[in-house]
Amino acid sequence: MEEEVVTQTEQTEESSKPDFVQDKFWNKDTNEINIEELSSSYNSLEKKLGSRTEDLSKQIREDIANEAKAKVPENYEISMPEIPENVQMDIDPEMPLLQWWQKTAKEAGLSQDQFNTGIEAFVNNEIGSLPDLDNEKQLLGESANARIEAADLWSKKNLSTDSYDAISEFASTAKGVKALEEIMKLNKDAPIPQTETAIDAAPSLDDLRSMMKDPRYWKDGDRDQAYINKVSNLYEKYYGNKKAS
């Protein structure tokens, strides 16, 4: 009889342990959960999980960084985006702004496509600041093309290459062309420049044909032998026996 009572007591004690509690966390003496053991085990597990999570995050970050680096070219290729037909624009590789962008893109790990996006934004900004050529021509009237060509030819004949490059930007507007025409009138009878001008450096056939239309080349009473010699020498130097017309 006593044996049966003991057995029943043990069964009662064992059955009082919840099923979700592992034996190692159950204190049989007090018939209670061993809070200290459970807490210690939980803290240890949390520490291990935290360590693994941190390692996993670190690995993911490294993988992303390596993938980004793989897309960064050794040297970025500079390619011009599509620009309007009436706009002429070149990018100088030595331009400080471009060199800064190359360095910044490299440090940021940008791909070639991302680098090109920056170049396109720069070019579009430059184009946006240019004058509207069609509108400027309208301001010059019906003879706009002739006036622009005359101002351009005069600049080539009388200015050095550097000065011509500077004045070309100035004369890209109607006001600029008008101002240049006033200068042309003031220097109408000025002698031929003794220093090399822009037209001396690289005259086109159209330039030389225009020079031949100058009264100093063909008109009796206005013919200037020095001017004629200059035109002839330029033809011979750059075009040999090629006909002007």
Disulfide bonds with the S-S distance in Angstrom:
none
